[in-house]
Amino acid sequence: MNTPFFRINYQIQSKEVRLLRADGTQIGVVTREDALAQAHAAATDLVEIAPNAKPPVAKLIDYKKFKYQLAKKEQAAKASAKKVDLKEIRLTPFMAENDFQVKLNRGREFLGEGHKVRLNVRFVGRQLGHKEFGDQMMQKAFAALADIASVDQHPKWVGRQYLATLTPSKKT
């Protein structure tokens, strides 16, 4: 985890700072000495939160409390971010219709959960002599899943496999 560095109290080098209270209300632009005096009077730290601003922004807050708030905010952002997995469905160029439908239903479940799906048409032995059946199987799968997914990566050959990736469509 990469935590940013914040200057506190006497580490702040700017002559003037834009000062904020702990609740975020603005006090105004004051000299560094005045800001340090206010921090000392309030028994808090002066934390530089935006060093690149003109003038830099500093906040009157306990440094440990400030770090705790940052950690909580980061944790909340991490929890709200949705993890998208890549699920794979393996097909063969000459598979039975019922087997194909079972695989597609599983793919629908994956797409419904918001996961990406990789379609993999695997060729074995003499099947490689008829690569056109792989494209037919892929197009059949695309047509069956067109209502809930869009093609993210168009089909391509990787060794004995014909691969494509589908992404769930945006729900409106």
JOWO-V463397 format. One record per run of one state. SS is the DSSP state (alpha for helix, beta for strand, coil for the rest). FROM is the first residue (numbers start at 1). TO is the last residue. Records with the same first field share a line. If there is no record, write none. Layout:
SS = FROM-TO ; FROM-TO
This chain:
coil = 1-7 ; 12-15 ; 21-25 ; 42-44 ; 51-55 ; 62-62 ; 81-85 ; 93-96 ; 113-115 ; 123-124 ; 131-131 ; 146-148 ; 159-160 ; 169-172
beta = 8-8 ; 16-20 ; 26-31 ; 45-50 ; 56-61 ; 86-92 ; 116-122 ; 149-158 ; 161-168
alpha = 9-11 ; 32-41 ; 63-80 ; 97-112 ; 125-130 ; 132-145
